Amino acid sequence: MAIHSNGYQTGFGNEFATEALPGALPVGRNSPQQVAHGLYAEQLTGTAFTAPRHANRRSWLYRIRPAAVHGRFEPFAHAGFHNDFGSGPVTPEKLRWNPLPLPEQAVDFIDGLFTVAGNGGPEAGTGVGLHLYAANRDMDGRFFCNADGELMLVPELGRLHIETELGVLDVEPQQIAVIPRGVRFRIALPEGQARGYVCENFGALFKLPDLGPIGSNGLANPRDFEYPQAAFEDVEGEFELLTKFQGHLWRSDIGHSPLDVVAWHGNYAPYRYDLRRFNVIGSISYDHPDPSIFLVLHSPSDTPGTSSVDFAIFAPRVLAMRDTFRPPWFHRNIASEFMGLLHGVYDAKAEGFAPGGCSLHNCMTGHGPDAATFEKASTADLSQPDYIDGTMAFMFETRAVIRPTAQAMAAPHRQQDYPDCWMGLRKRFQR
């Protein structure tokens, strides 16, 4: 039995109030002695109680049963999805992978997760886990909860119907969904198969960046972030609740659907955003601004001006700079970069970077356009603007080295010859 959304509420981090049954929301208090319809009041808190008011995130849920009602937990084995980023040497080599192959057997979203890389962890409360998913069946009879961090889902192939405790998100490629830490959910695949990327954020909650000299408009607009209306499921049966806690998976039996929140109010809730609504900022004279102008969301760290993780996109845009090498230039960064491609062709690579694929360029590893892209851009007519259309790439950038997992390094879809794409950059020096 699926639950369905009846619309969305807009505005990043707003305080929302929504009910699926009239009168379910208490008026004037959060936890009355008796809640209407015989519901239970439960608070879900995603930040410290004493966080500043503008940064505090919490929601009050009015549900059929409290979240505490389920069986005892026992370990659940999942070899492909974990936070084991290793403690040994990390290669400074440039790395790239082909898209994760679609499964031949029946695999749901959870079983289809594959950990590629990461740093930090839930124990430290900082860092990220970077995963891929490939699935071809709905989550049938099971629900999932991540107690380690919030999840950003970035579909590349196939739509996701995400049913959460606080309502429903329908997400298609070139949209993202963010599911807060601790929120239970299940995922159905309306098109029968799906593939994409997952960022597991162990640090501070994702937030919109400050705009500084850009002013009050541009980049991702708060009104374009959409939150679900309340929707609930009153179903009993034999179900499985999977929970990720401290890097490991656990399971418990649950005799009812945990998606039974009839009403809620607050600002700690799942949301979606359409990347195609991003308002790109760029140069109209010469040279490039830094790629921070492509920042959609970021997780702040304890160092001012430095993120635990940035989420940036490379969307359709117009390049009009004169006397400038227009593609992304050759560079080495203090930060580490994990890139993915959702649609079309990335303008800094001629071939080999396919939708669903990913690359990893760690701290101070030199990278940039391949030889073919360099030659084409070096002779381009700069009297005309360059329209970059039909593309959508993204990057997760972190302040710490991103450690590839052993399974990712050994994966058959890793491109062993990836570093060779720069070997055609010939010597051009003339005295």
NORBEL-V318415 format. One record per residue. N is the residue number from 1. RES is the residue in three letters. PHI is phi in whole degrees, 0 to 359 (none if undefined). PSI is psi as a letter, one per 30 degrees, with the letter a starting at -180 (* if undefined). Layout:
n = <N & N>
res = <RES & RES>
phi = <PHI & PHI>
psi = <PSI & PSI>
This chain:
n = <1 & 2 & 3 & 4 & 5 & 6 & 7 & 8 & 9 & 10 & 11 & 12 & 13 & 14 & 15 & 16 & 17 & 18 & 19 & 20 & 21 & 22 & 23 & 24 & 25 & 26 & 27 & 28 & 29 & 30 & 31 & 32 & 33 & 34 & 35 & 36 & 37 & 38 & 39 & 40 & 41 & 42 & 43 & 44 & 45 & 46 & 47 & 48 & 49 & 50 & 51 & 52 & 53 & 54 & 55 & 56 & 57 & 58 & 59 & 60 & 61 & 62 & 63 & 64 & 65 & 66 & 67 & 68 & 69 & 70 & 71 & 72 & 73 & 74 & 75 & 76 & 77 & 78 & 79 & 80 & 81 & 82 & 83 & 84 & 85 & 86 & 87 & 88 & 89 & 90 & 91 & 92 & 93 & 94 & 95 & 96 & 97 & 98 & 99 & 100 & 101 & 102 & 103 & 104 & 105 & 106 & 107 & 108 & 109 & 110 & 111 & 112 & 113 & 114 & 115 & 116 & 117 & 118 & 119 & 120 & 121 & 122 & 123 & 124 & 125 & 126 & 127 & 128 & 129 & 130 & 131 & 132 & 133 & 134 & 135 & 136 & 137 & 138 & 139 & 140 & 141 & 142 & 143 & 144 & 145 & 146 & 147 & 148 & 149 & 150 & 151 & 152 & 153 & 154 & 155 & 156 & 157 & 158 & 159 & 160 & 161 & 162 & 163 & 164 & 165 & 166 & 167 & 168 & 169 & 170 & 171 & 172 & 173 & 174 & 175 & 176 & 177 & 178 & 179 & 180 & 181 & 182 & 183 & 184 & 185 & 186 & 187 & 188 & 189 & 190 & 191 & 192 & 193 & 194 & 195 & 196 & 197 & 198 & 199 & 200 & 201 & 202 & 203 & 204 & 205 & 206 & 207 & 208 & 209 & 210 & 211 & 212 & 213 & 214 & 215 & 216 & 217 & 218 & 219 & 220 & 221 & 222 & 223 & 224 & 225 & 226 & 227 & 228 & 229 & 230 & 231 & 232 & 233 & 234 & 235 & 236 & 237 & 238 & 239 & 240 & 241 & 242 & 243 & 244 & 245 & 246 & 247 & 248 & 249 & 250 & 251 & 252 & 253 & 254 & 255 & 256 & 257 & 258 & 259 & 260 & 261 & 262 & 263 & 264 & 265 & 266 & 267 & 268 & 269 & 270 & 271 & 272 & 273 & 274 & 275 & 276 & 277 & 278 & 279 & 280 & 281 & 282 & 283 & 284 & 285 & 286 & 287 & 288 & 289 & 290 & 291 & 292 & 293 & 294 & 295 & 296 & 297 & 298 & 299 & 300 & 301 & 302 & 303 & 304 & 305 & 306 & 307 & 308 & 309 & 310 & 311 & 312 & 313 & 314 & 315 & 316 & 317 & 318 & 319 & 320 & 321 & 322 & 323 & 324 & 325 & 326 & 327 & 328 & 329 & 330 & 331 & 332 & 333 & 334 & 335 & 336 & 337 & 338 & 339 & 340 & 341 & 342 & 343 & 344 & 345 & 346 & 347 & 348 & 349 & 350 & 351 & 352 & 353 & 354 & 355 & 356 & 357 & 358 & 359 & 360 & 361 & 362 & 363 & 364 & 365 & 366 & 367 & 368 & 369 & 370 & 371 & 372 & 373 & 374 & 375 & 376 & 377 & 378 & 379 & 380 & 381 & 382 & 383 & 384 & 385 & 386 & 387 & 388 & 389 & 390 & 391 & 392 & 393 & 394 & 395 & 396 & 397 & 398 & 399 & 400 & 401 & 402 & 403 & 404 & 405 & 406 & 407 & 408 & 409 & 410 & 411 & 412 & 413 & 414 & 415 & 416 & 417 & 418 & 419 & 420 & 421 & 422 & 423 & 424 & 425 & 426 & 427 & 428 & 429 & 430 & 431>
res = <MET & ALA & ILE & HIS & SER & ASN & GLY & TYR & GLN & THR & GLY & PHE & GLY & ASN & GLU & PHE & ALA & THR & GLU & ALA & LEU & PRO & GLY & ALA & LEU & PRO & VAL & GLY & ARG & ASN & SER & PRO & GLN & GLN & VAL & ALA & HIS & GLY & LEU & TYR & ALA & GLU & GLN & LEU & THR & GLY & THR & ALA & PHE & THR & ALA & PRO & ARG & HIS & ALA & ASN & ARG & ARG & SER & TRP & LEU & TYR & ARG & ILE & ARG & PRO & ALA & ALA & VAL & HIS & GLY & ARG & PHE & GLU & PRO & PHE & ALA & HIS & ALA & GLY & PHE & HIS & ASN & ASP & PHE & GLY & SER & GLY & PRO & VAL & THR & PRO & GLU & LYS & LEU & ARG & TRP & ASN & PRO & LEU & PRO & LEU & PRO & GLU & GLN & ALA & VAL & ASP & PHE & ILE & ASP & GLY & LEU & PHE & THR & VAL & ALA & GLY & ASN & GLY & GLY & PRO & GLU & ALA & GLY & THR & GLY & VAL & GLY & LEU & HIS & LEU & TYR & ALA & ALA & ASN & ARG & ASP & MET & ASP & GLY & ARG & PHE & PHE & CYS & ASN & ALA & ASP & GLY & GLU & LEU & MET & LEU & VAL & PRO & GLU & LEU & GLY & ARG & LEU & HIS & ILE & GLU & THR & GLU & LEU & GLY & VAL & LEU & ASP & VAL & GLU & PRO & GLN & GLN & ILE & ALA & VAL & ILE & PRO & ARG & GLY & VAL & ARG & PHE & ARG & ILE & ALA & LEU & PRO & GLU & GLY & GLN & ALA & ARG & GLY & TYR & VAL & CYS & GLU & ASN & PHE & GLY & ALA & LEU & PHE & LYS & LEU & PRO & ASP & LEU & GLY & PRO & ILE & GLY & SER & ASN & GLY & LEU & ALA & ASN & PRO & ARG & ASP & PHE & GLU & TYR & PRO & GLN & ALA & ALA & PHE & GLU & ASP & VAL & GLU & GLY & GLU & PHE & GLU & LEU & LEU & THR & LYS & PHE & GLN & GLY & HIS & LEU & TRP & ARG & SER & ASP & ILE & GLY & HIS & SER & PRO & LEU & ASP & VAL & VAL & ALA & TRP & HIS & GLY & ASN & TYR & ALA & PRO & TYR & ARG & TYR & ASP & LEU & ARG & ARG & PHE & ASN & VAL & ILE & GLY & SER & ILE & SER & TYR & ASP & HIS & PRO & ASP & PRO & SER & ILE & PHE & LEU & VAL & LEU & HIS & SER & PRO & SER & ASP & THR & PRO & GLY & THR & SER & SER & VAL & ASP & PHE & ALA & ILE & PHE & ALA & PRO & ARG & VAL & LEU & ALA & MET & ARG & ASP & THR & PHE & ARG & PRO & PRO & TRP & PHE & HIS & ARG & ASN & ILE & ALA & SER & GLU & PHE & MET & GLY & LEU & LEU & HIS & GLY & VAL & TYR & ASP & ALA & LYS & ALA & GLU & GLY & PHE & ALA & PRO & GLY & GLY & CYS & SER & LEU & HIS & ASN & CYS & MET & THR & GLY & HIS & GLY & PRO & ASP & ALA & ALA & THR & PHE & GLU & LYS & ALA & SER & THR & ALA & ASP & LEU & SER & GLN & PRO & ASP & TYR & ILE & ASP & GLY & THR & MET & ALA & PHE & MET & PHE & GLU & THR & ARG & ALA & VAL & ILE & ARG & PRO & THR & ALA & GLN & ALA & MET & ALA & ALA & PRO & HIS & ARG & GLN & GLN & ASP & TYR & PRO & ASP & CYS & TRP & MET & GLY & LEU & ARG & LYS & ARG & PHE & GLN & ARG>
phi = <none & 268 & 258 & 230 & 282 & 244 & 126 & 230 & 250 & 243 & 118 & 296 & 69 & 292 & 273 & 250 & 221 & 209 & 220 & 268 & 234 & 302 & 85 & 288 & 279 & 295 & 248 & 84 & 205 & 269 & 224 & 294 & 302 & 227 & 273 & 304 & 64 & 71 & 275 & 257 & 269 & 213 & 263 & 245 & 242 & 251 & 223 & 299 & 304 & 264 & 300 & 306 & 306 & 291 & 255 & 285 & 231 & 201 & 222 & 262 & 248 & 239 & 230 & 287 & 224 & 295 & 295 & 287 & 273 & 193 & 286 & 281 & 277 & 221 & 301 & 232 & 277 & 210 & 293 & 270 & 241 & 195 & 238 & 273 & 266 & 76 & 233 & 273 & 299 & 246 & 292 & 277 & 295 & 287 & 234 & 210 & 234 & 289 & 303 & 297 & 300 & 291 & 290 & 267 & 261 & 290 & 221 & 268 & 303 & 292 & 295 & 272 & 281 & 222 & 280 & 262 & 192 & 170 & 203 & 64 & 164 & 294 & 294 & 277 & 71 & 206 & 102 & 216 & 248 & 245 & 230 & 247 & 222 & 214 & 215 & 218 & 210 & 288 & 285 & 258 & 77 & 221 & 229 & 228 & 219 & 253 & 272 & 267 & 180 & 279 & 248 & 254 & 258 & 235 & 292 & 247 & 222 & 84 & 280 & 244 & 256 & 257 & 260 & 242 & 300 & 259 & 136 & 246 & 240 & 255 & 231 & 243 & 307 & 78 & 242 & 234 & 232 & 240 & 248 & 298 & 305 & 91 & 276 & 274 & 200 & 219 & 232 & 250 & 244 & 301 & 259 & 86 & 205 & 201 & 208 & 175 & 234 & 224 & 253 & 259 & 266 & 274 & 265 & 298 & 299 & 302 & 216 & 287 & 287 & 290 & 265 & 54 & 296 & 299 & 106 & 266 & 231 & 117 & 59 & 274 & 275 & 306 & 292 & 272 & 271 & 242 & 246 & 282 & 280 & 300 & 205 & 226 & 229 & 251 & 226 & 249 & 164 & 260 & 236 & 238 & 251 & 261 & 229 & 263 & 217 & 54 & 83 & 234 & 261 & 227 & 232 & 214 & 283 & 218 & 269 & 203 & 287 & 281 & 272 & 240 & 276 & 277 & 206 & 203 & 216 & 145 & 228 & 247 & 201 & 291 & 208 & 230 & 213 & 267 & 298 & 289 & 269 & 296 & 267 & 286 & 252 & 201 & 278 & 237 & 233 & 208 & 62 & 249 & 293 & 294 & 292 & 298 & 290 & 259 & 284 & 266 & 220 & 210 & 254 & 296 & 253 & 278 & 255 & 305 & 81 & 235 & 268 & 289 & 206 & 252 & 241 & 241 & 232 & 242 & 264 & 306 & 197 & 245 & 256 & 234 & 294 & 264 & 47 & 219 & 285 & 284 & 295 & 309 & 281 & 294 & 201 & 230 & 240 & 292 & 272 & 249 & 237 & 243 & 245 & 221 & 235 & 260 & 198 & 75 & 237 & 278 & 287 & 259 & 225 & 283 & 199 & 93 & 255 & 262 & 306 & 94 & 276 & 206 & 222 & 225 & 238 & 276 & 312 & 66 & 277 & 293 & 202 & 152 & 296 & 284 & 299 & 296 & 294 & 298 & 297 & 294 & 289 & 289 & 243 & 291 & 281 & 272 & 282 & 243 & 292 & 252 & 269 & 268 & 242 & 61 & 216 & 200 & 244 & 216 & 216 & 259 & 244 & 231 & 281 & 253 & 301 & 268 & 266 & 291 & 283 & 299 & 291 & 289 & 293 & 265 & 295 & 298 & 273 & 286 & 274 & 294 & 263 & 306 & 300 & 291 & 292 & 263 & 291 & 278 & 284 & 283 & 292 & 241 & 298 & 226 & 278>
psi = <j & k & k & k & l & h & a & l & k & l & j & k & g & l & j & l & k & k & k & f & k & k & g & f & k & l & k & f & l & e & i & l & e & k & k & l & g & g & l & k & k & k & k & j & k & f & l & k & e & g & k & k & e & f & f & k & j & l & k & k & k & j & l & e & k & l & f & f & j & l & a & l & k & l & k & k & k & j & f & f & j & a & h & j & g & l & g & a & k & k & k & g & k & k & k & k & k & l & k & k & k & k & k & f & l & j & k & a & e & e & f & g & k & j & k & e & l & a & l & b & l & f & e & f & g & l & a & l & k & k & l & l & k & k & l & g & l & l & j & j & g & l & l & k & k & j & f & f & l & l & k & k & k & j & k & e & k & k & l & k & j & j & j & l & e & g & a & k & k & k & k & l & k & g & l & l & k & k & j & l & k & f & k & k & l & l & k & l & j & f & g & f & l & l & k & a & l & k & k & j & j & f & a & l & k & k & l & k & l & k & f & b & f & e & b & f & l & l & b & k & k & e & f & f & k & k & k & l & l & k & k & l & k & i & k & l & a & j & l & k & j & k & k & k & k & h & f & l & k & l & l & l & k & k & g & l & k & f & h & g & j & f & l & l & k & a & g & j & l & l & l & l & k & j & f & f & f & k & j & k & k & l & k & g & d & l & l & k & l & l & f & f & f & g & k & e & l & l & j & l & a & g & j & k & g & k & l & e & k & k & j & l & l & j & l & k & l & k & j & g & k & l & h & k & j & e & l & k & l & k & l & k & l & f & l & k & k & j & l & l & k & f & k & b & k & k & f & g & k & e & l & f & j & l & k & f & l & l & l & j & j & l & k & g & k & k & l & a & k & l & e & e & e & e & e & e & f & f & g & l & j & g & f & k & l & j & j & j & l & h & l & j & l & l & k & j & k & l & f & l & k & j & j & k & l & e & e & e & e & f & k & f & g & k & j & f & g & e & f & f & f & f & f & g & j & l & k & f & k & k & *>
